[in-house]
Amino acid sequence: MVYRRQFVDDMEVVDVPVLGKNFSWFSHDGSAMSRLD
């Protein structure tokens, strides 16, 4: 677990907040929705 945290820190990965809609992708017929990062 420590190695994973070090990797994330080394890669300078950040969690970008998503504002607005609950889902960022919808299928053409609206039957599937997903929140893409």
NORLIN-V186078 format. One line per field, one symbol per residue. phi: phi as a letter, one per 30 degrees, with the letter a starting at -180 (. if undefined). psi: psi as a letter, one per 20 degrees, with the letter a starting at -180 (. if undefined). burial: b if it has 24 or more other ideal C-beta (glycine too) atoms within 12 Angstrom, else e. A space follows every 50 residues. Layout:
# NORLIN-V186078
phi=???
psi=???
burial=???
This chain:
# NORLIN-V186078
phi=.ddddddddddhdbcddccjddbcbbdecidbbaccc
psi=hhhgggggghilpqopqpqcqhqipqrhjjipqqop.
burial=eeeeeeeeeeeeeeeeeeeeeeeeeeeeeeeeeeeee
